[in-house]
């Protein structure tokens, strides 16, 4: 990891709960927001993200009818999962309970390598209550 590259250290992991009514919910969250240094349309970001996710490293799906592109991603090299959401002019990496920092770092590196855009990374974390 270079000195200028974000560490993707995960301050809080969400906790998975299975309510009696069915389904799954998460308590707490950590999101890494990757923001392009120059204007990039949502369409451009979606194209960039799906181009990377189409690599052999990933299995992904967009199974939900949501107003924003959201993908559940399985990184086979790092043996982990996370969510990717494209909205508000940025790419969000949502940590799941078993997400590994190395997978977040790997997708960041791929985004940086495939684009001529500089990226800033911020982290928002809310512990479970």
N, CA, C and O atoms as CSV, one atom per row, in Angstrom:
chain,resi,resn,atom,element,x,y,z
A,1,UNK,N,N,0.849,-1.186,0.000
A,1,UNK,CA,C,0.000,0.000,0.000
A,1,UNK,C,C,0.886,1.237,0.000
A,1,UNK,O,O,1.813,1.335,0.805
A,2,UNK,N,N,0.613,2.178,-0.890
A,2,UNK,CA,C,1.391,3.412,-0.932
A,2,UNK,C,C,0.908,4.368,0.154
A,2,UNK,O,O,-0.197,4.225,0.677
A,3,UNK,N,N,1.768,5.362,0.489
A,3,UNK,CA,C,1.406,6.323,1.528
A,3,UNK,C,C,0.192,7.151,1.158
A,3,UNK,O,O,-0.553,7.583,2.037
A,4,UNK,N,N,-0.022,7.382,-0.150
A,4,UNK,CA,C,-1.134,8.222,-0.579
A,4,UNK,C,C,-2.433,7.434,-0.738
A,4,UNK,O,O,-3.485,8.021,-0.989
A,5,UNK,N,N,-2.368,6.129,-0.594
A,5,UNK,CA,C,-3.548,5.289,-0.771
A,5,UNK,C,C,-4.279,5.117,0.559
A,5,UNK,O,O,-3.637,4.905,1.588
A,6,UNK,N,N,-5.605,5.204,0.556
A,6,UNK,CA,C,-6.366,5.009,1.792
A,6,UNK,C,C,-6.174,3.591,2.339
A,6,UNK,O,O,-5.929,2.653,1.580
A,7,UNK,N,N,-6.286,3.447,3.650
A,7,UNK,CA,C,-6.042,2.139,4.272
A,7,UNK,C,C,-7.262,1.213,4.207
A,7,UNK,O,O,-7.110,-0.009,4.203
A,8,UNK,N,N,-8.438,1.771,4.159
A,8,UNK,CA,C,-9.684,1.007,4.199
A,8,UNK,C,C,-9.803,0.179,5.477
A,8,UNK,O,O,-10.402,-0.897,5.483
A,9,UNK,N,N,-9.232,0.692,6.537
A,9,UNK,CA,C,-9.391,0.082,7.847
A,9,UNK,C,C,-10.852,0.266,8.273
A,9,UNK,O,O,-11.384,1.372,8.176
A,10,UNK,N,N,-11.492,-0.781,8.734
A,10,UNK,CA,C,-12.923,-0.756,9.039
A,10,UNK,C,C,-13.123,-0.469,10.528
A,10,UNK,O,O,-12.833,-1.325,11.364
A,11,UNK,N,N,-13.623,0.742,10.873
A,11,UNK,CA,C,-13.757,1.113,12.286
A,11,UNK,C,C,-14.876,0.357,13.023
A,11,UNK,O,O,-14.724,0.023,14.198
A,12,UNK,N,N,-15.977,0.092,12.347
A,12,UNK,CA,C,-17.106,-0.632,12.955
A,12,UNK,C,C,-17.714,-1.542,11.907
A,12,UNK,O,O,-17.874,-1.157,10.749
A,13,UNK,N,N,-18.045,-2.730,12.317
A,13,UNK,CA,C,-18.729,-3.667,11.418
A,13,UNK,C,C,-20.202,-3.727,11.792
A,13,UNK,O,O,-20.553,-3.728,12.972
A,14,UNK,N,N,-21.055,-3.778,10.786
A,14,UNK,CA,C,-22.474,-3.927,11.108
A,14,UNK,C,C,-22.726,-5.310,11.706
A,14,UNK,O,O,-21.982,-6.258,11.456
A,15,UNK,N,N,-23.761,-5.399,12.480
A,15,UNK,CA,C,-24.176,-6.676,13.062
A,15,UNK,C,C,-25.421,-7.156,12.348
A,15,UNK,O,O,-26.376,-6.398,12.177
A,16,UNK,N,N,-25.417,-8.382,11.940
A,16,UNK,CA,C,-26.543,-8.970,11.210
A,16,UNK,C,C,-27.551,-9.534,12.219
A,16,UNK,O,O,-27.186,-10.236,13.162
A,17,UNK,N,N,-28.832,-9.205,11.992
A,17,UNK,CA,C,-29.920,-9.739,12.810
A,17,UNK,C,C,-30.959,-10.374,11.912
A,17,UNK,O,O,-31.162,-9.955,10.773
A,18,UNK,N,N,-31.614,-11.394,12.446
A,18,UNK,CA,C,-32.671,-12.084,11.706
A,18,UNK,C,C,-33.968,-11.952,12.506
A,18,UNK,O,O,-34.211,-12.737,13.422
A,19,UNK,N,N,-34.799,-10.969,12.170
A,19,UNK,CA,C,-36.049,-10.763,12.914
A,19,UNK,C,C,-36.997,-11.967,12.775
A,19,UNK,O,O,-36.948,-12.700,11.787
A,20,UNK,N,N,-37.835,-12.148,13.760
A,20,UNK,CA,C,-38.809,-13.254,13.735
A,20,UNK,C,C,-39.728,-13.194,12.526
A,20,UNK,O,O,-40.198,-14.223,12.041
A,21,UNK,N,N,-39.983,-11.978,12.039
A,21,UNK,CA,C,-40.875,-11.804,10.891
A,21,UNK,C,C,-40.220,-12.266,9.592
A,21,UNK,O,O,-40.878,-12.343,8.554
A,22,UNK,N,N,-38.939,-12.568,9.651
A,22,UNK,CA,C,-38.220,-13.001,8.455
A,22,UNK,C,C,-37.282,-11.929,7.956
A,22,UNK,O,O,-37.301,-10.796,8.438
A,23,UNK,N,N,-36.470,-12.286,6.999
A,23,UNK,CA,C,-35.526,-11.353,6.392
A,23,UNK,C,C,-34.269,-11.192,7.232
A,23,UNK,O,O,-33.997,-11.973,8.143
A,24,UNK,N,N,-33.529,-10.176,6.904
A,24,UNK,CA,C,-32.300,-9.847,7.614
A,24,UNK,C,C,-32.204,-8.334,7.726
A,24,UNK,O,O,-32.633,-7.610,6.827
A,25,UNK,N,N,-31.645,-7.860,8.822
A,25,UNK,CA,C,-31.401,-6.421,8.952
A,25,UNK,C,C,-30.023,-6.242,9.578
A,25,UNK,O,O,-29.485,-7.149,10.213
A,26,UNK,N,N,-29.472,-5.059,9.384
A,26,UNK,CA,C,-28.141,-4.759,9.885
A,26,UNK,C,C,-28.218,-3.624,10.887
A,26,UNK,O,O,-28.942,-2.649,10.689
A,27,UNK,N,N,-27.463,-3.764,11.962
A,27,UNK,CA,C,-27.359,-2.704,12.962
A,27,UNK,C,C,-25.960,-2.128,12.885
A,27,UNK,O,O,-24.972,-2.855,12.984
A,28,UNK,N,N,-25.881,-0.813,12.706
A,28,UNK,CA,C,-24.605,-0.148,12.503
A,28,UNK,C,C,-24.227,-0.191,11.031
A,28,UNK,O,O,-24.783,-0.968,10.255
A,29,UNK,N,N,-23.272,0.656,10.656
A,29,UNK,CA,C,-22.824,0.657,9.262
A,29,UNK,C,C,-21.484,1.363,9.126
A,29,UNK,O,O,-21.123,2.232,9.920
A,30,UNK,N,N,-20.768,0.960,8.099
A,30,UNK,CA,C,-19.566,1.661,7.674
A,30,UNK,C,C,-19.613,1.757,6.160
A,30,UNK,O,O,-19.795,0.759,5.463
A,31,UNK,N,N,-19.445,2.980,5.662
A,31,UNK,CA,C,-19.477,3.240,4.225
A,31,UNK,C,C,-18.211,3.992,3.845
A,31,UNK,O,O,-17.863,4.998,4.463
A,32,UNK,N,N,-17.528,3.495,2.826
A,32,UNK,CA,C,-16.416,4.231,2.226
A,32,UNK,C,C,-16.940,4.882,0.961
A,32,UNK,O,O,-17.421,4.200,0.056
A,33,UNK,N,N,-16.845,6.216,0.901
A,33,UNK,CA,C,-17.331,6.968,-0.252
A,33,UNK,C,C,-16.147,7.372,-1.116
A,33,UNK,O,O,-15.253,8.095,-0.674
A,34,UNK,N,N,-16.156,6.893,-2.358
A,34,UNK,CA,C,-15.111,7.202,-3.327
A,34,UNK,C,C,-15.656,8.282,-4.253
A,34,UNK,O,O,-16.568,8.031,-5.041
A,35,UNK,N,N,-15.102,9.468,-4.156
A,35,UNK,CA,C,-15.598,10.607,-4.929
A,35,UNK,C,C,-14.585,10.985,-5.999
A,35,UNK,O,O,-13.404,11.167,-5.705
A,36,UNK,N,N,-15.052,11.103,-7.253
A,36,UNK,CA,C,-14.138,11.500,-8.319
A,36,UNK,C,C,-13.712,12.951,-8.146
A,36,UNK,O,O,-14.499,13.798,-7.723
A,37,UNK,N,N,-12.437,13.226,-8.486
A,37,UNK,CA,C,-11.899,14.576,-8.367
A,37,UNK,C,C,-12.420,15.525,-9.422
A,37,UNK,O,O,-12.284,16.741,-9.282
A,38,UNK,N,N,-13.020,14.987,-10.488
A,38,UNK,CA,C,-13.604,15.826,-11.540
A,38,UNK,C,C,-15.025,15.351,-11.785
A,38,UNK,O,O,-15.411,14.259,-11.369
A,39,UNK,N,N,-15.797,16.191,-12.468
A,39,UNK,CA,C,-17.179,15.828,-12.741
A,39,UNK,C,C,-17.249,14.543,-13.548
A,39,UNK,O,O,-16.580,14.392,-14.571
A,40,UNK,N,N,-18.056,13.638,-13.076
A,40,UNK,CA,C,-18.263,12.356,-13.744
A,40,UNK,C,C,-19.742,12.032,-13.557
A,40,UNK,O,O,-20.231,11.976,-12.429
A,41,UNK,N,N,-20.443,11.823,-14.646
A,41,UNK,CA,C,-21.876,11.559,-14.557
A,41,UNK,C,C,-22.133,10.221,-13.877
A,41,UNK,O,O,-21.258,9.357,-13.820
A,42,UNK,N,N,-23.341,10.069,-13.367
A,42,UNK,CA,C,-23.723,8.797,-12.757
A,42,UNK,C,C,-23.616,7.668,-13.774
A,42,UNK,O,O,-23.190,6.561,-13.446
A,43,UNK,N,N,-24.004,7.958,-15.002
A,43,UNK,CA,C,-23.912,6.956,-16.071
A,43,UNK,C,C,-22.464,6.504,-16.275
A,43,UNK,O,O,-22.202,5.315,-16.454
A,44,UNK,N,N,-21.537,7.447,-16.248
A,44,UNK,CA,C,-20.109,7.138,-16.382
A,44,UNK,C,C,-19.628,6.287,-15.205
A,44,UNK,O,O,-18.897,5.316,-15.399
A,45,UNK,N,N,-20.036,6.648,-13.986
A,45,UNK,CA,C,-19.645,5.880,-12.803
A,45,UNK,C,C,-20.204,4.461,-12.845
A,45,UNK,O,O,-19.495,3.503,-12.538
A,46,UNK,N,N,-21.477,4.324,-13.225
A,46,UNK,CA,C,-22.093,2.990,-13.322
A,46,UNK,C,C,-21.349,2.150,-14.347
A,46,UNK,O,O,-21.072,0.976,-14.103
A,47,UNK,N,N,-21.025,2.733,-15.480
A,47,UNK,CA,C,-20.299,2.019,-16.525
A,47,UNK,C,C,-18.917,1.573,-16.022
A,47,UNK,O,O,-18.495,0.443,-16.271
A,48,UNK,N,N,-18.234,2.452,-15.328
A,48,UNK,CA,C,-16.923,2.128,-14.773
A,48,UNK,C,C,-17.034,0.990,-13.759
A,48,UNK,O,O,-16.258,0.036,-13.812
A,49,UNK,N,N,-17.988,1.085,-12.844
A,49,UNK,CA,C,-18.171,0.058,-11.809
A,49,UNK,C,C,-18.543,-1.279,-12.433
A,49,UNK,O,O,-17.939,-2.299,-12.100
A,50,UNK,N,N,-19.520,-1.297,-13.325
A,50,UNK,CA,C,-19.932,-2.585,-13.911
A,50,UNK,C,C,-18.831,-3.171,-14.786
A,50,UNK,O,O,-18.712,-4.393,-14.878
A,51,UNK,N,N,-18.025,-2.335,-15.428
A,51,UNK,CA,C,-16.890,-2.837,-16.198
A,51,UNK,C,C,-15.887,-3.559,-15.311
A,51,UNK,O,O,-15.326,-4.580,-15.708
A,52,UNK,N,N,-15.661,-3.037,-14.120
A,52,UNK,CA,C,-14.756,-3.679,-13.167
A,52,UNK,C,C,-15.392,-4.946,-12.600
A,52,UNK,O,O,-14.728,-5.974,-12.474
A,53,UNK,N,N,-16.669,-4.871,-12.260
A,53,UNK,CA,C,-17.338,-6.034,-11.679
A,53,UNK,C,C,-17.482,-7.184,-12.667
A,53,UNK,O,O,-17.665,-8.332,-12.263
A,54,UNK,N,N,-17.401,-6.882,-13.958
A,54,UNK,CA,C,-17.475,-7.933,-14.975
A,54,UNK,C,C,-16.209,-8.797,-15.026
A,54,UNK,O,O,-16.202,-9.842,-15.677
A,55,UNK,N,N,-15.139,-8.368,-14.344
A,55,UNK,CA,C,-13.905,-9.165,-14.306
A,55,UNK,C,C,-14.160,-10.501,-13.608
A,55,UNK,O,O,-15.121,-10.652,-12.853
A,56,UNK,N,N,-13.281,-11.459,-13.877
A,56,UNK,CA,C,-13.403,-12.790,-13.284
A,56,UNK,C,C,-13.315,-12.801,-11.762
A,56,UNK,O,O,-13.778,-13.748,-11.126
A,57,UNK,N,N,-12.738,-11.780,-11.180
A,57,UNK,CA,C,-12.571,-11.704,-9.733
A,57,UNK,C,C,-13.908,-11.633,-9.004
A,57,UNK,O,O,-14.015,-12.070,-7.858
A,58,UNK,N,N,-14.927,-11.085,-9.663
A,58,UNK,CA,C,-16.177,-10.776,-8.981
A,58,UNK,C,C,-17.369,-11.570,-9.515
A,58,UNK,O,O,-17.442,-11.923,-10.692
A,59,UNK,N,N,-18.291,-11.831,-8.600
A,59,UNK,CA,C,-19.650,-12.232,-8.939
A,59,UNK,C,C,-20.516,-11.146,-8.316
A,59,UNK,O,O,-20.313,-10.783,-7.157
A,60,UNK,N,N,-21.473,-10.627,-9.065
A,60,UNK,CA,C,-22.299,-9.551,-8.508
A,60,UNK,C,C,-23.717,-9.650,-9.038
A,60,UNK,O,O,-23.977,-10.282,-10.062
A,61,UNK,N,N,-24.612,-9.021,-8.328
A,61,UNK,CA,C,-25.995,-8.992,-8.764
A,61,UNK,C,C,-26.665,-7.708,-8.361
A,61,UNK,O,O,-26.293,-7.069,-7.377
A,62,UNK,N,N,-27.654,-7.343,-9.131
A,62,UNK,CA,C,-28.489,-6.176,-8.872
A,62,UNK,C,C,-29.916,-6.702,-8.856
A,62,UNK,O,O,-30.655,-6.556,-9.830
A,63,UNK,N,N,-30.299,-7.318,-7.731
A,63,UNK,CA,C,-31.569,-8.027,-7.667
A,63,UNK,C,C,-32.725,-7.167,-7.201
A,63,UNK,O,O,-33.859,-7.642,-7.135
A,64,UNK,N,N,-32.468,-5.939,-6.883
A,64,UNK,CA,C,-33.495,-5.110,-6.277
A,64,UNK,C,C,-33.964,-4.034,-7.244
A,64,UNK,O,O,-33.191,-3.548,-8.069
A,65,UNK,N,N,-35.224,-3.672,-7.137
A,65,UNK,CA,C,-35.773,-2.578,-7.928
A,65,UNK,C,C,-35.642,-1.309,-7.093
A,65,UNK,O,O,-36.583,-0.896,-6.415
A,66,UNK,N,N,-34.474,-0.704,-7.151
A,66,UNK,CA,C,-34.176,0.475,-6.350
A,66,UNK,C,C,-33.951,1.683,-7.256
A,66,UNK,O,O,-33.658,1.522,-8.441
A,67,UNK,N,N,-34.086,2.884,-6.710
A,67,UNK,CA,C,-33.895,4.082,-7.535
A,67,UNK,C,C,-32.427,4.388,-7.827
A,67,UNK,O,O,-32.140,5.317,-8.582
A,68,UNK,N,N,-31.487,3.628,-7.246
A,68,UNK,CA,C,-30.058,3.819,-7.519
A,68,UNK,C,C,-29.434,2.462,-7.836
A,68,UNK,O,O,-29.926,1.433,-7.374
A,69,UNK,N,N,-28.354,2.450,-8.621
A,69,UNK,CA,C,-27.654,1.194,-8.881
A,69,UNK,C,C,-26.996,0.672,-7.595
A,69,UNK,O,O,-26.165,1.356,-6.997
A,70,UNK,N,N,-27.373,-0.535,-7.178
A,70,UNK,CA,C,-26.806,-1.159,-5.986
A,70,UNK,C,C,-26.483,-2.604,-6.316
A,70,UNK,O,O,-27.319,-3.326,-6.861
A,71,UNK,N,N,-25.267,-3.025,-5.986
A,71,UNK,CA,C,-24.814,-4.369,-6.313
A,71,UNK,C,C,-24.310,-5.072,-5.064
A,71,UNK,O,O,-23.569,-4.490,-4.272
A,72,UNK,N,N,-24.707,-6.305,-4.892
A,72,UNK,CA,C,-24.114,-7.164,-3.882
A,72,UNK,C,C,-22.950,-7.857,-4.582
A,72,UNK,O,O,-23.143,-8.531,-5.594
A,73,UNK,N,N,-21.741,-7.691,-4.044
A,73,UNK,CA,C,-20.525,-8.125,-4.728
A,73,UNK,C,C,-19.816,-9.200,-3.915
A,73,UNK,O,O,-19.640,-9.069,-2.704
A,74,UNK,N,N,-19.416,-10.254,-4.597
A,74,UNK,CA,C,-18.584,-11.308,-4.008
A,74,UNK,C,C,-17.209,-11.211,-4.659
A,74,UNK,O,O,-17.082,-11.356,-5.875
A,75,UNK,N,N,-16.180,-10.967,-3.849
A,75,UNK,CA,C,-14.798,-10.909,-4.328
A,75,UNK,C,C,-14.174,-12.279,-4.065
A,75,UNK,O,O,-13.916,-12.639,-2.916
A,76,UNK,N,N,-13.938,-13.032,-5.124
A,76,UNK,CA,C,-13.414,-14.392,-4.985
A,76,UNK,C,C,-11.956,-14.395,-4.537
A,76,UNK,O,O,-11.552,-15.283,-3.787
A,77,UNK,N,N,-11.165,-13.433,-4.973
A,77,UNK,CA,C,-9.760,-13.381,-4.577
A,77,UNK,C,C,-9.606,-13.150,-3.076
A,77,UNK,O,O,-8.733,-13.739,-2.439
A,78,UNK,N,N,-10.454,-12.295,-2.515
A,78,UNK,CA,C,-10.377,-11.960,-1.088
A,78,UNK,C,C,-11.349,-12.773,-0.241
A,78,UNK,O,O,-11.334,-12.675,0.986
A,79,UNK,N,N,-12.198,-13.580,-0.891
A,79,UNK,CA,C,-13.170,-14.433,-0.205
A,79,UNK,C,C,-14.044,-13.621,0.751
A,79,UNK,O,O,-14.105,-13.895,1.949
A,80,UNK,N,N,-14.722,-12.609,0.187
A,80,UNK,CA,C,-15.545,-11.740,1.011
A,80,UNK,C,C,-16.652,-11.097,0.177
A,80,UNK,O,O,-16.656,-11.204,-1.049
A,81,UNK,N,N,-17.581,-10.435,0.844
A,81,UNK,CA,C,-18.677,-9.743,0.172
A,81,UNK,C,C,-18.813,-8.312,0.700
A,81,UNK,O,O,-18.395,-7.995,1.814
A,82,UNK,N,N,-19.410,-7.462,-0.136
A,82,UNK,CA,C,-19.718,-6.082,0.234
A,82,UNK,C,C,-20.741,-5.566,-0.768
A,82,UNK,O,O,-21.011,-6.216,-1.778
A,83,UNK,N,N,-21.305,-4.406,-0.490
A,83,UNK,CA,C,-22.238,-3.782,-1.430
A,83,UNK,C,C,-21.579,-2.575,-2.070
A,83,UNK,O,O,-20.764,-1.889,-1.454
A,84,UNK,N,N,-21.951,-2.331,-3.322
A,84,UNK,CA,C,-21.497,-1.144,-4.053
A,84,UNK,C,C,-22.742,-0.387,-4.491
A,84,UNK,O,O,-23.651,-0.960,-5.093
A,85,UNK,N,N,-22.774,0.895,-4.186
A,85,UNK,CA,C,-23.891,1.761,-4.561
A,85,UNK,C,C,-23.318,2.965,-5.297
A,85,UNK,O,O,-22.330,3.555,-4.861
A,86,UNK,N,N,-23.941,3.325,-6.411
A,86,UNK,CA,C,-23.539,4.527,-7.148
A,86,UNK,C,C,-24.656,5.548,-6.957
A,86,UNK,O,O,-25.789,5.339,-7.391
A,87,UNK,N,N,-24.313,6.659,-6.297
A,87,UNK,CA,C,-25.296,7.735,-6.093
A,87,UNK,C,C,-24.591,9.006,-5.640
A,87,UNK,O,O,-23.466,8.973,-5.142
A,88,UNK,N,N,-25.281,10.122,-5.826
A,88,UNK,CA,C,-24.769,11.436,-5.422
A,88,UNK,C,C,-23.389,11.719,-6.014
A,88,UNK,O,O,-22.578,12.398,-5.386
A,89,UNK,N,N,-23.116,11.210,-7.207
A,89,UNK,CA,C,-21.854,11.484,-7.869
A,89,UNK,C,C,-20.657,10.760,-7.284
A,89,UNK,O,O,-19.518,11.179,-7.489
A,90,UNK,N,N,-20.904,9.668,-6.550
A,90,UNK,CA,C,-19.800,8.915,-5.971
A,90,UNK,C,C,-20.103,7.418,-5.977
A,90,UNK,O,O,-21.221,6.989,-6.264
A,91,UNK,N,N,-19.080,6.643,-5.654
A,91,UNK,CA,C,-19.207,5.192,-5.531
A,91,UNK,C,C,-19.080,4.873,-4.048
A,91,UNK,O,O,-18.077,5.214,-3.421
A,92,UNK,N,N,-20.085,4.226,-3.490
A,92,UNK,CA,C,-20.072,3.880,-2.076
A,92,UNK,C,C,-19.786,2.387,-1.920
A,92,UNK,O,O,-20.364,1.550,-2.614
A,93,UNK,N,N,-18.883,2.078,-0.994
A,93,UNK,CA,C,-18.585,0.694,-0.647
A,93,UNK,C,C,-19.141,0.452,0.751
A,93,UNK,O,O,-18.643,1.004,1.732
A,94,UNK,N,N,-20.172,-0.372,0.833
A,94,UNK,CA,C,-20.847,-0.648,2.097
A,94,UNK,C,C,-20.303,-1.939,2.699
A,94,UNK,O,O,-20.343,-3.001,2.078
A,95,UNK,N,N,-19.797,-1.822,3.913
A,95,UNK,CA,C,-19.208,-2.948,4.621
A,95,UNK,C,C,-20.312,-3.857,5.154
A,95,UNK,O,O,-21.303,-3.385,5.713
A,96,UNK,N,N,-20.132,-5.159,4.978
A,96,UNK,CA,C,-20.985,-6.178,5.577
A,96,UNK,C,C,-20.194,-6.819,6.721
A,96,UNK,O,O,-18.994,-6.576,6.839
A,97,UNK,N,N,-20.839,-7.632,7.564
A,97,UNK,CA,C,-20.125,-8.184,8.717
A,97,UNK,C,C,-18.825,-8.923,8.380
A,97,UNK,O,O,-17.894,-8.906,9.186
A,98,UNK,N,N,-18.737,-9.561,7.229
A,98,UNK,CA,C,-17.532,-10.331,6.893
A,98,UNK,C,C,-16.636,-9.653,5.855
A,98,UNK,O,O,-15.708,-10.283,5.347
A,99,UNK,N,N,-16.892,-8.396,5.533
A,99,UNK,CA,C,-16.102,-7.694,4.515
A,99,UNK,C,C,-14.659,-7.527,4.970
A,99,UNK,O,O,-14.384,-7.164,6.113
A,100,UNK,N,N,-13.749,-7.802,4.047
A,100,UNK,CA,C,-12.322,-7.623,4.329
A,100,UNK,C,C,-11.833,-6.319,3.711
A,100,UNK,O,O,-12.210,-5.962,2.595
A,101,UNK,N,N,-10.993,-5.624,4.454
A,101,UNK,CA,C,-10.410,-4.361,3.965
A,101,UNK,C,C,-9.682,-4.561,2.645
A,101,UNK,O,O,-9.700,-3.682,1.783
A,102,UNK,N,N,-9.045,-5.707,2.485
A,102,UNK,CA,C,-8.276,-5.965,1.264
A,102,UNK,C,C,-9.158,-5.938,0.020
A,102,UNK,O,O,-8.693,-5.540,-1.048
A,103,UNK,N,N,-10.411,-6.347,0.131
A,103,UNK,CA,C,-11.328,-6.322,-1.012
A,103,UNK,C,C,-11.713,-4.889,-1.366
A,103,UNK,O,O,-11.816,-4.545,-2.543
A,104,UNK,N,N,-11.925,-4.059,-0.356
A,104,UNK,CA,C,-12.255,-2.651,-0.604
A,104,UNK,C,C,-11.067,-1.947,-1.250
A,104,UNK,O,O,-11.233,-1.158,-2.180
A,105,UNK,N,N,-9.878,-2.237,-0.753
A,105,UNK,CA,C,-8.658,-1.660,-1.328
A,105,UNK,C,C,-8.494,-2.118,-2.778
A,105,UNK,O,O,-8.106,-1.327,-3.638
A,106,UNK,N,N,-8.788,-3.395,-3.053
A,106,UNK,CA,C,-8.628,-3.932,-4.412
A,106,UNK,C,C,-9.568,-3.256,-5.400
A,106,UNK,O,O,-9.147,-2.912,-6.504
A,107,UNK,N,N,-10.838,-3.055,-5.030
A,107,UNK,CA,C,-11.757,-2.408,-5.977
A,107,UNK,C,C,-11.385,-0.936,-6.155
A,107,UNK,O,O,-11.524,-0.393,-7.251
A,108,UNK,N,N,-10.918,-0.290,-5.097
A,108,UNK,CA,C,-10.428,1.087,-5.221
A,108,UNK,C,C,-9.270,1.152,-6.225
A,108,UNK,O,O,-9.248,2.016,-7.101
A,109,UNK,N,N,-8.324,0.245,-6.091
A,109,UNK,CA,C,-7.175,0.218,-7.003
A,109,UNK,C,C,-7.619,-0.002,-8.448
A,109,UNK,O,O,-7.068,0.603,-9.368
A,110,UNK,N,N,-8.604,-0.857,-8.645
A,110,UNK,CA,C,-9.105,-1.111,-10.001
A,110,UNK,C,C,-9.797,0.134,-10.560
A,110,UNK,O,O,-9.617,0.471,-11.731
A,111,UNK,N,N,-10.584,0.814,-9.733
A,111,UNK,CA,C,-11.224,2.060,-10.184
A,111,UNK,C,C,-10.165,3.086,-10.584
A,111,UNK,O,O,-10.275,3.721,-11.633
A,112,UNK,N,N,-9.151,3.245,-9.756
A,112,UNK,CA,C,-8.097,4.222,-10.035
A,112,UNK,C,C,-7.326,3.846,-11.302
A,112,UNK,O,O,-6.970,4.717,-12.095
A,113,UNK,N,N,-7.071,2.561,-11.490
A,113,UNK,CA,C,-6.296,2.115,-12.653
A,113,UNK,C,C,-7.081,2.228,-13.955
A,113,UNK,O,O,-6.494,2.484,-15.007
A,114,UNK,N,N,-8.397,2.040,-13.900
A,114,UNK,CA,C,-9.209,2.051,-15.120
A,114,UNK,C,C,-9.712,3.428,-15.515
A,114,UNK,O,O,-10.294,3.591,-16.587
A,115,UNK,N,N,-9.499,4.402,-14.680
A,115,UNK,CA,C,-10.007,5.744,-14.996
A,115,UNK,C,C,-8.855,6.734,-14.942
A,115,UNK,O,O,-7.825,6.479,-14.318
A,116,UNK,N,N,-9.043,7.859,-15.601
A,116,UNK,CA,C,-8.050,8.928,-15.508
A,116,UNK,C,C,-8.518,9.981,-14.510
A,116,UNK,O,O,-8.259,11.175,-14.663
A,117,UNK,N,N,-9.208,9.503,-13.495
A,117,UNK,CA,C,-9.806,10.362,-12.473
A,117,UNK,C,C,-9.008,10.201,-11.182
A,117,UNK,O,O,-8.569,9.099,-10.850
A,118,UNK,N,N,-8.823,11.292,-10.463
A,118,UNK,CA,C,-8.273,11.181,-9.112
A,118,UNK,C,C,-9.459,10.967,-8.165
A,118,UNK,O,O,-10.526,11.550,-8.357
A,119,UNK,N,N,-9.271,10.149,-7.169
A,119,UNK,CA,C,-10.345,9.781,-6.250
A,119,UNK,C,C,-10.007,10.226,-4.837
A,119,UNK,O,O,-8.871,10.082,-4.387
A,120,UNK,N,N,-10.998,10.768,-4.139
A,120,UNK,CA,C,-10.848,11.022,-2.698
A,120,UNK,C,C,-11.739,10.006,-1.991
A,120,UNK,O,O,-12.795,9.624,-2.495
A,121,UNK,N,N,-11.295,9.580,-0.824
A,121,UNK,CA,C,-12.024,8.547,-0.081
A,121,UNK,C,C,-12.343,9.077,1.311
A,121,UNK,O,O,-11.468,9.583,2.014
A,122,UNK,N,N,-13.591,8.956,1.689
A,122,UNK,CA,C,-14.001,9.293,3.045
A,122,UNK,C,C,-14.706,8.093,3.651
A,122,UNK,O,O,-15.213,7.233,2.932
A,123,UNK,N,N,-14.736,8.037,4.961
A,123,UNK,CA,C,-15.363,6.920,5.654
A,123,UNK,C,C,-16.392,7.455,6.638
A,123,UNK,O,O,-16.104,8.355,7.428
A,124,UNK,N,N,-17.577,6.902,6.583
A,124,UNK,CA,C,-18.642,7.234,7.534
A,124,UNK,C,C,-18.977,5.963,8.283
A,124,UNK,O,O,-19.209,4.920,7.671
A,125,UNK,N,N,-19.005,6.040,9.598
A,125,UNK,CA,C,-19.252,4.843,10.390
A,125,UNK,C,C,-20.182,5.147,11.540
A,125,UNK,O,O,-20.021,6.148,12.239
A,126,UNK,N,N,-21.159,4.274,11.734
A,126,UNK,CA,C,-22.088,4.387,12.849
A,126,UNK,C,C,-22.120,3.020,13.534
A,126,UNK,O,O,-22.557,2.035,12.939
A,127,UNK,N,N,-21.655,2.959,14.789
A,127,UNK,CA,C,-21.701,1.675,15.483
A,127,UNK,C,C,-23.133,1.244,15.741
A,127,UNK,O,O,-24.048,2.067,15.765
A,128,UNK,N,N,-23.320,-0.064,15.934
A,128,UNK,CA,C,-24.670,-0.540,16.251
A,128,UNK,C,C,-25.081,-0.013,17.628
A,128,UNK,O,O,-24.246,0.280,18.483
A,129,UNK,N,N,-26.372,0.094,17.803
A,129,UNK,CA,C,-26.870,0.661,19.064
A,129,UNK,C,C,-27.451,-0.393,19.954
A,129,UNK,O,O,-27.915,-0.086,21.053
